[in-house]
């Protein structure tokens, strides 16, 4: 029943969804917050436009540590396991961090523009979406890109793993695409939005939601690749 939000006012706020009251305001970043990620029930990570990542202790509301992660905005964070965090940045890179040592375990290079979205696919596999219009699948063991998914005609703003064999993406081209894994084949393109698709979210194994700059949330059935409803 807890939600974390990051803001352009440089703060992270922790909300109680039952009472709809802010329980804590986490202050200390020197720039606006671009990403937040739950590490465990007591720990949160946040990424800022300054290129820094902060690790927060939620019971106390205090910052455990801060480190300079990138030369650009930290647009996306993704937890891989209890001690491993991936970050995507406007410096076009993805970095993998050991939270115990705060050391960089890998730098994944290949995108030609800002990394906007990250999504864990498996224990050692991650997907990234970029302003360069592509999605890349990375093997963290070999630290290499195994597939590049091409089809969007604008930046890839959002990613969501629906099942072990389905990945959904949202783009500035106003579409949602459904990709088959591991082949990387595009199974469907879901249209209807009048603005950039900024977020996609799994509801169940055959249903996803997408949110757009047009102000709409659209619910799609992936079995029939059809619109269920608009909020």
C-alpha positions as CSV (number, residue, x, y, z in Angstrom):
1,X,0.0,0.0,0.0
2,X,3.0,2.3,-0.6
3,X,3.9,4.3,-3.7
4,X,7.0,6.4,-4.4
5,X,7.0,9.4,-6.8
6,X,9.8,11.5,-8.1
7,X,9.3,15.2,-9.0
8,X,10.8,18.2,-10.9
9,X,11.1,19.8,-7.4
10,X,14.1,17.5,-6.7
11,X,12.2,15.4,-4.1
12,X,10.9,11.9,-3.8
13,X,7.6,11.5,-1.9
14,X,6.4,8.3,-0.2
15,X,2.6,7.8,-0.2
16,X,0.3,5.7,1.8
17,X,-2.3,4.5,-0.7
18,X,-4.9,3.6,1.9
19,X,-5.0,7.0,3.6
20,X,-3.8,8.9,0.4
21,X,-1.4,10.8,2.7
22,X,2.3,11.5,2.1
23,X,4.3,9.6,4.7
24,X,7.7,11.1,3.9
25,X,9.5,13.5,1.7
26,X,13.1,12.5,0.7
27,X,15.3,15.5,0.0
28,X,18.8,15.9,-1.1
29,X,19.0,15.6,-4.9
30,X,20.4,18.7,-6.6
31,X,18.3,18.2,-9.7
32,X,14.9,16.9,-10.7
33,X,14.1,13.2,-10.3
34,X,13.8,11.2,-13.5
35,X,13.4,7.7,-12.1
36,X,12.7,5.7,-8.9
37,X,13.0,2.0,-8.2
38,X,12.2,-0.3,-5.2
39,X,15.1,-2.3,-4.1
40,X,13.5,-4.0,-1.1
41,X,10.7,-3.1,1.3
42,X,13.1,-0.8,3.2
43,X,15.2,0.5,0.3
44,X,14.5,2.8,-2.6
45,X,16.8,4.1,-5.4
46,X,16.3,7.4,-7.2
47,X,18.0,8.8,-10.3
48,X,18.3,12.5,-11.1
49,X,19.0,14.9,-14.0
50,X,22.4,15.6,-12.3
51,X,23.5,12.0,-13.3
52,X,23.5,10.9,-9.6
53,X,21.8,7.9,-8.0
54,X,20.7,8.0,-4.3
55,X,19.9,4.9,-2.2
56,X,17.4,5.7,0.5
57,X,16.5,4.0,3.8
58,X,12.7,4.2,3.9
59,X,12.1,3.6,7.6
60,X,14.3,6.6,8.5
61,X,13.9,8.6,5.3
62,X,17.6,9.1,5.2
63,X,20.0,8.8,2.3
64,X,22.3,5.8,2.7
65,X,24.6,6.7,-0.2
66,X,24.9,8.8,-3.3
67,X,27.1,8.2,-6.3
68,X,27.7,9.9,-9.7
69,X,26.4,7.3,-12.1
70,X,26.3,9.0,-15.5
71,X,27.3,12.1,-17.5
72,X,23.6,12.7,-18.4
73,X,20.1,12.3,-16.9
74,X,19.4,9.0,-15.1
75,X,16.2,8.3,-17.1
76,X,15.6,4.7,-16.0
77,X,16.4,2.4,-13.1
78,X,15.8,-1.4,-13.0
79,X,16.5,-3.8,-10.1
80,X,18.1,-7.1,-11.3
81,X,18.5,-8.7,-7.9
82,X,19.0,-7.7,-4.2
83,X,22.4,-6.1,-4.8
84,X,22.3,-5.3,-8.5
85,X,20.8,-2.2,-10.1
86,X,20.8,-1.1,-13.8
87,X,20.6,2.5,-14.9
88,X,19.9,4.1,-18.3
89,X,20.9,7.6,-19.2
90,X,20.9,10.5,-21.6
91,X,24.6,9.8,-22.1
92,X,23.4,6.8,-24.3
93,X,24.7,4.2,-21.9
94,X,23.3,1.5,-19.5
95,X,25.3,0.8,-16.4
96,X,25.1,-2.1,-14.0
97,X,25.9,-1.4,-10.4
98,X,26.8,-3.5,-7.4
99,X,24.9,-1.8,-4.6
100,X,27.1,-3.2,-1.9
101,X,30.3,-1.7,-3.2
102,X,28.7,1.0,-5.4
103,X,31.0,-0.2,-8.1
104,X,30.1,-0.3,-11.8
105,X,30.0,-4.0,-12.9
106,X,29.3,-3.2,-16.6
107,X,28.8,-0.4,-19.1
108,X,26.5,-1.5,-22.0
109,X,27.1,0.6,-25.1
110,X,25.3,0.4,-28.4
111,X,22.4,2.9,-28.4
112,X,23.1,6.1,-30.4
113,X,20.8,8.3,-28.3
114,X,19.3,8.6,-24.8
115,X,18.2,5.4,-23.0
116,X,14.7,6.1,-21.8
117,X,13.4,2.8,-20.5
118,X,14.7,-0.4,-18.9
119,X,12.9,-3.7,-18.2
120,X,14.2,-6.9,-16.6
121,X,13.5,-9.9,-18.8
122,X,15.3,-12.7,-16.8
123,X,17.9,-13.3,-14.2
124,X,20.7,-12.0,-16.5
125,X,18.7,-10.4,-19.3
126,X,17.5,-6.8,-19.6
127,X,15.7,-4.8,-22.4
128,X,16.4,-1.1,-23.1
129,X,14.4,1.4,-25.0
130,X,16.0,4.5,-26.6
131,X,15.4,7.8,-28.3
132,X,17.2,6.1,-31.2
133,X,13.9,4.3,-31.9
134,X,15.3,0.8,-31.1
135,X,14.9,-1.7,-28.3
136,X,18.0,-3.7,-27.4
137,X,18.2,-7.0,-25.5
138,X,21.3,-7.4,-23.3
139,X,22.9,-10.5,-21.8
140,X,24.5,-9.3,-18.6
141,X,26.8,-12.4,-18.3
142,X,28.5,-11.7,-21.6
143,X,27.8,-7.9,-21.3
144,X,26.6,-7.9,-25.0
145,X,23.6,-7.0,-27.0
146,X,21.9,-10.2,-28.3
147,X,19.0,-8.6,-30.3
148,X,18.0,-5.2,-31.6
149,X,14.3,-4.8,-32.1
150,X,13.4,-2.2,-34.8
151,X,10.0,-1.0,-35.8
152,X,9.1,2.2,-33.9
153,X,9.5,5.5,-35.8
154,X,10.1,7.6,-32.7
155,X,11.8,7.1,-29.3
156,X,10.9,4.1,-27.2
157,X,9.7,5.7,-23.9
158,X,8.4,2.6,-22.0
159,X,8.8,-1.2,-21.8
160,X,6.9,-3.9,-20.0
161,X,7.5,-7.7,-19.7
162,X,4.1,-9.3,-20.0
163,X,5.1,-13.0,-20.1
164,X,8.5,-14.7,-20.5
165,X,7.8,-14.6,-24.3
166,X,6.1,-11.2,-24.7
167,X,7.5,-7.7,-24.4
168,X,5.4,-4.5,-24.8
169,X,6.8,-1.1,-25.8
170,X,5.4,2.4,-25.9
171,X,6.7,5.1,-28.2
172,X,6.7,8.7,-29.2
173,X,5.2,7.5,-32.5
174,X,1.9,7.1,-30.5
175,X,1.8,3.3,-30.8
176,X,2.2,0.3,-28.5
177,X,4.0,-2.7,-30.0
178,X,4.0,-6.3,-28.9
179,X,7.2,-8.2,-29.4
180,X,7.8,-12.0,-29.3
181,X,10.8,-13.1,-27.3
182,X,13.4,-14.3,-27.9
183,X,13.0,-13.9,-31.7
184,X,12.3,-10.2,-31.5
185,X,9.5,-10.4,-34.0
186,X,6.8,-7.7,-33.8
187,X,3.5,-9.5,-33.3
188,X,1.2,-6.5,-33.2
189,X,1.0,-2.7,-33.4
190,X,-1.7,-1.2,-31.2
191,X,-2.8,2.4,-32.2
192,X,-5.3,4.9,-31.1
193,X,-3.3,7.3,-28.9
194,X,-3.0,10.9,-30.1
195,X,0.1,11.6,-28.1
196,X,3.4,10.0,-27.1
197,X,2.9,6.7,-25.2
198,X,4.8,7.4,-22.0
199,X,4.0,4.3,-19.9
200,X,2.9,0.7,-20.4
201,X,1.9,-1.7,-17.6
202,X,1.1,-5.4,-17.3
203,X,-2.4,-6.1,-15.9
204,X,-2.3,-9.8,-16.4
205,X,-0.8,-12.3,-18.9
206,X,-3.1,-11.1,-21.7
207,X,-3.9,-7.5,-20.8
208,X,-1.8,-4.3,-20.7
209,X,-2.5,-0.7,-20.1
210,X,-0.8,2.3,-21.8
211,X,-0.8,5.9,-20.8
212,X,-0.2,8.8,-23.2
213,X,0.5,12.5,-23.4
214,X,-3.0,12.7,-24.9
215,X,-4.4,12.2,-21.3
216,X,-5.8,8.7,-22.0
217,X,-5.1,5.3,-20.5
218,X,-6.0,2.6,-23.0
219,X,-6.5,-1.1,-22.0
220,X,-5.6,-3.7,-24.6
221,X,-6.4,-7.4,-24.9
222,X,-3.2,-9.1,-26.3
223,X,-5.0,-12.3,-27.2
224,X,-7.0,-10.4,-29.9
225,X,-4.8,-7.3,-30.1
226,X,-7.9,-5.2,-29.5
227,X,-8.9,-2.3,-27.4
228,X,-10.9,-3.2,-24.3
229,X,-11.5,0.3,-23.0
230,X,-10.3,3.9,-22.5
231,X,-10.0,5.7,-19.2
